[in-house]
Amino acid sequence: MSDQVTVMAHLVARPEKVDETRAFLMSLIERTRAENGCVDYDLHQSDDNPAEFSFYENWISREALDRHMETPYLKELVERKDEFLALEPDVRLMTMISKRK
């Protein structure tokens, strides 16, 4: 089994904060992709409900993910979550069990 960790995080923005939330989440992309240990970091927005966002992330290890969680910009998201989000984030850690071709 691989040490790689997959994160699926679902976030629901406050209706009046959708654009601001989207802009903040987009600001995380390039900085996170530049982090040592980041394999993939992709943000998705629901076609049916623009207030819903999901991150799909892959990290080389749990340690790399833990370092990511200590970055100033992730700490800012956690600190501002009540400002941006209508619900608590649904964050799931997963292990890929299929093999890539």
C-alpha positions as CSV (number, residue, x, y, z in Angstrom):
1,M,0.0,0.0,0.0
2,S,1.2,3.5,-0.8
3,D,1.9,6.2,1.8
4,Q,0.1,8.6,-0.5
5,V,-2.9,10.4,1.2
6,T,-6.0,11.6,-0.7
7,V,-8.1,14.4,0.7
8,M,-11.6,15.1,-0.3
9,A,-12.9,18.3,1.3
10,H,-16.4,19.6,0.7
11,L,-17.2,23.2,1.6
12,V,-20.4,25.2,1.5
13,A,-20.1,28.9,1.3
14,R,-22.6,31.3,2.9
15,P,-24.9,32.5,0.2
16,E,-23.8,36.1,0.5
17,K,-20.1,35.1,0.5
18,V,-19.9,32.8,-2.6
19,D,-17.7,35.1,-4.7
20,E,-15.5,36.0,-1.8
21,T,-15.1,32.4,-0.8
22,R,-14.3,31.3,-4.3
23,A,-11.6,34.0,-4.6
24,F,-10.1,33.0,-1.3
25,L,-10.1,29.3,-2.2
26,M,-8.6,30.0,-5.6
27,S,-5.8,31.9,-3.9
28,L,-4.7,28.7,-2.2
29,I,-4.1,26.8,-5.4
30,E,-0.7,27.9,-6.7
31,R,0.8,28.2,-3.3
32,T,-0.3,24.7,-2.3
33,R,0.8,23.2,-5.6
34,A,4.2,24.6,-5.0
35,E,4.5,22.8,-1.6
36,N,6.9,19.9,-1.2
37,G,4.8,16.8,-1.1
38,C,1.8,18.0,-3.1
39,V,0.9,15.7,-5.9
40,D,-2.5,17.2,-6.9
41,Y,-4.6,20.1,-5.6
42,D,-7.7,20.8,-7.5
43,L,-10.7,22.9,-6.7
44,H,-14.2,22.2,-8.0
45,Q,-17.4,24.2,-7.9
46,S,-20.8,22.5,-8.1
47,D,-22.7,23.0,-11.4
48,D,-26.0,22.8,-9.5
49,N,-25.2,25.0,-6.5
50,P,-22.4,27.6,-6.9
51,A,-22.0,27.8,-3.1
52,E,-20.6,24.2,-3.0
53,F,-16.9,23.7,-3.4
54,S,-14.8,20.5,-3.3
55,F,-11.0,20.1,-3.1
56,Y,-9.5,16.9,-4.4
57,E,-5.9,16.6,-3.1
58,N,-3.2,14.0,-3.2
59,W,-0.1,14.2,-0.9
60,I,3.0,11.9,-0.9
61,S,2.5,11.2,2.8
62,R,0.5,12.1,5.9
63,E,3.5,14.1,7.0
64,A,3.4,16.3,3.8
65,L,-0.3,16.9,4.5
66,D,0.4,17.8,8.1
67,R,2.9,20.4,6.9
68,H,0.4,21.8,4.5
69,M,-2.1,22.2,7.4
70,E,0.4,24.3,9.2
71,T,0.9,26.9,6.4
72,P,-0.2,30.4,7.1
73,Y,-2.8,30.4,4.3
74,L,-4.5,27.2,5.5
75,K,-4.5,28.5,9.1
76,E,-6.2,31.6,7.7
77,L,-8.9,29.6,6.1
78,V,-9.5,27.7,9.4
79,E,-9.6,31.0,11.3
80,R,-12.1,32.6,8.8
81,K,-14.3,29.5,8.2
82,D,-17.2,31.0,10.1
83,E,-17.0,34.1,7.9
84,F,-16.9,32.1,4.6
85,L,-18.8,28.9,5.3
86,A,-22.4,28.0,6.1
87,L,-21.5,24.5,7.4
88,E,-18.6,22.8,8.9
89,P,-16.3,21.5,6.2
90,D,-16.6,17.8,5.4
91,V,-13.0,16.6,5.1
92,R,-12.2,13.0,4.4
93,L,-8.8,11.3,4.3
94,M,-8.6,8.4,1.9
95,T,-6.1,5.9,0.5
96,M,-6.2,5.0,-3.2
97,I,-6.6,1.3,-3.6
98,S,-6.6,1.2,-7.4
99,K,-3.5,1.3,-9.4
100,R,-2.9,3.9,-12.1
101,K,-2.0,2.7,-15.6
